[in-house]
Amino acid sequence: MICVLRLTALHGTPLDDAGVRRNVEAAARAIGEREGIEVHGLEVAPDSIAITIDADRLTGLGFAAELRRVTNQWYEQKYRDGPLWGTPKPGEEWGEESNE
């Protein structure tokens, strides 16, 4: 089962910064490797990242939550700024599942 997850920046376009982008990409790959989840692809936009993983919806939500937690913590400590990622609006989810 393929799951596509998207995290969107709370403010601005932080992923325009090469250092932020590299750290977020590395964190996503590290979580996948640590948890045995295959990361099929990463699509990075200036204000978001979409991660395609081989997992069910529940596992995908856990993956997104861990990526959000780890990168928010790093971003807040490094830049002394608020969280990198926002919280989904009520009724929205972090990811959407597709069966490819």
Secondary structure, 3 states (H helix, E strand, C coil): CEEEEEEEECCCCHHHCHHHHHHHHHHHHHHHHHHCCCEEEEEEECCEEEEEEECCHHHHHHHHHHHHHHHHHHHHHHHCCCCCECCCCCCCCCEEEECC
